């Protein structure tokens, strides 16, 4: 398992592919600060 600093360094310097761990904002309706359109 990698440390956070190593993972960030790999992402920043394009040394490895980065895994997406979340969906695009806003991906669900739990945010109460969304502005109604």
Secondary structure, DSSP 8 states (H G I E B T S, - for coil): ---HHHHHHHHHTT-S-----S-SSS-SS--TT----
